[in-house]
Amino acid sequence: MTQNIYDDETFFAGYSRLPRSVHGLDGAPEWPVLQAMLPALAGKRVLDLGCGFGWFCRFAADEGAAKVLGVDVSEKMLERARRETGDAGVSYERADLESFVPQPGAFDLAYSSLAFHYIADLAALFGRVHAALKPGGALVCSVEHPLLTAPARQEWLADSDGRASWPVNGYLDEGKRVSNWLAEGVVKRHRMIGTYLDLLLGAGFSLTKLTEWGPSPEQVAAEPDWAKERARPYFLLLSARRG
Amino acid sequence: MTQNIYDDETFFAGYSRLPRSVHGLDGAPEWPVLQAMLPALAGKRVLDLGCGFGWFCRFAADEGAAKVLGVDVSEKMLERARRETGDAGVSYERADLESFVPQPGAFDLAYSSLAFHYIADLAALFGRVHAALKPGGALVCSVEHPLLTAPARQEWLADSDGRASWPVNGYLDEGKRVSNWLAEGVVKRHRMIGTYLDLLLGAGFSLTKLTEWGPSPEQVAAEPDWAKERARPYFLLLSARRG
């Protein structure tokens, strides 16, 4: 089973204070780019893997999706998601994505925001997601960019001109990474971009879009503290199609 | 026109002494991985974009390719390529890849090793390459990984544990980069992985493989000086298909 860090009291309290937890999709700076990768949702059946507080499930319902199923391993997150969701077309299910089997051929869109970098057996999950999509269905997802998951220490360094530089090491050595983000001992899985693509193509998907997201110049103008965030991408956004 | 740095005396002399110039494909550590991405060559028509000394053209001929056309902007490289090539099925043409128009629908494979990161208008070149392939034809290529082309200074830093770390900065700011590799003022183009994929998919290709190449553990065991080269990938290898 994947570590269920979201039900850790300290982690949950910290996570609940993040802008994306308070403001939802509008608090997630990568959302406009991820949104642009989505197909039209009206009348569609949508699966959200790692749905958290249900922000995307409610967005999909508001866009006219016919049915939305949100899946998450965290009891605490689903409890809030259920409380804040009024739409009868949205349902939630508690499950570990390592073993969750969505109904085959049932969905037009599988969506996942920042969950897949926790998954140990992503090949198996991509296989089940591929099977759960109708032919022509789409997978749209985000993960931490491998430049974030690779290094042993997530600390900015200065090059010999004093330029803020992100230290990359361990990139080719994939596998478990333990970080202390919001709580001690958060376990993530580092994979290269090439490996994410091997897993997608190997599951039978064709790639439709890959974006290495960092803040736009306009976002940096609005949030000057983010200037150095353009030194390297922060999220990896992917969309793929079941042929 | 792309800068023709290979005809610079100093650059050419330095380049001619590199292991890959002396030993050919066997002197290029990424070659086994790139080779594994190639289709069978027997009876095929092959285009090599940026063919240099013609090592790959001769390899393709040895594998039974029916016709091989090597294209390069460098007079000096083509002069040596012609001198060292005996196979009548191989021909060479001097051209700038920024404007070269290969014959439409004529090739089964377009190959390019470490040339595309010099190209300013890669969208246009990918379009002409797509048109030059037969349906089902393949593009297999390598470029410097964007982690190499991004930073202002290509210098290793140490993190606070002393771990050799590659300094990433400027990754999101694409465009011209001037380096002093073998000669002063070598002009390359930095593009994100996402941009290479946008250009391929936008030209009509479907992605078949993306590899972020660094030396394997076996290669590091044989060349212990390469240990830190596993901190980050060095080359980006791509294969795509014309549908």
Chai-1 contact restraints between the chains, C-beta under 6 A:
chainA,res_idxA,chainB,res_idxB,connection_type,confidence,min_distance_angstrom,max_distance_angstrom,comment,restraint_id
A,R153,B,D159,contact,1.0,0.0,6.0,A-B,restraint_1
A,L157,B,L157,contact,1.0,0.0,6.0,A-B,restraint_2
A,D159,B,R153,contact,1.0,0.0,6.0,A-B,restraint_3
A,D159,B,P167,contact,1.0,0.0,6.0,A-B,restraint_4
A,R163,B,N169,contact,1.0,0.0,6.0,A-B,restraint_5
A,S165,B,P167,contact,1.0,0.0,6.0,A-B,restraint_6
A,S165,B,N169,contact,1.0,0.0,6.0,A-B,restraint_7
A,W166,B,V168,contact,1.0,0.0,6.0,A-B,restraint_8
A,P167,B,D159,contact,1.0,0.0,6.0,A-B,restraint_9
A,P167,B,S165,contact,1.0,0.0,6.0,A-B,restraint_10
A,V168,B,W166,contact,1.0,0.0,6.0,A-B,restraint_11
A,V168,B,V168,contact,1.0,0.0,6.0,A-B,restraint_12
A,V168,B,R232,contact,1.0,0.0,6.0,A-B,restraint_13
A,N169,B,R163,contact,1.0,0.0,6.0,A-B,restraint_14
A,N169,B,S165,contact,1.0,0.0,6.0,A-B,restraint_15
A,N169,B,A231,contact,1.0,0.0,6.0,A-B,restraint_16
A,Y171,B,R232,contact,1.0,0.0,6.0,A-B,restraint_17
A,L172,B,G214,contact,1.0,0.0,6.0,A-B,restraint_18
A,L172,B,R230,contact,1.0,0.0,6.0,A-B,restraint_19
A,M192,B,E212,contact,1.0,0.0,6.0,A-B,restraint_20
A,I193,B,I193,contact,1.0,0.0,6.0,A-B,restraint_21
A,G194,B,L210,contact,1.0,0.0,6.0,A-B,restraint_22
A,G194,B,T211,contact,1.0,0.0,6.0,A-B,restraint_23
A,G194,B,E212,contact,1.0,0.0,6.0,A-B,restraint_24
A,L197,B,L210,contact,1.0,0.0,6.0,A-B,restraint_25
A,S206,B,S206,contact,1.0,0.0,6.0,A-B,restraint_26
A,L207,B,L207,contact,1.0,0.0,6.0,A-B,restraint_27
A,L210,B,G194,contact,1.0,0.0,6.0,A-B,restraint_28
A,L210,B,L197,contact,1.0,0.0,6.0,A-B,restraint_29
A,T211,B,G194,contact,1.0,0.0,6.0,A-B,restraint_30
A,E212,B,M192,contact,1.0,0.0,6.0,A-B,restraint_31
A,E212,B,G194,contact,1.0,0.0,6.0,A-B,restraint_32
A,G214,B,L172,contact,1.0,0.0,6.0,A-B,restraint_33
A,R230,B,L172,contact,1.0,0.0,6.0,A-B,restraint_34
A,A231,B,N169,contact,1.0,0.0,6.0,A-B,restraint_35
A,R232,B,V168,contact,1.0,0.0,6.0,A-B,restraint_36
A,R232,B,Y171,contact,1.0,0.0,6.0,A-B,restraint_37
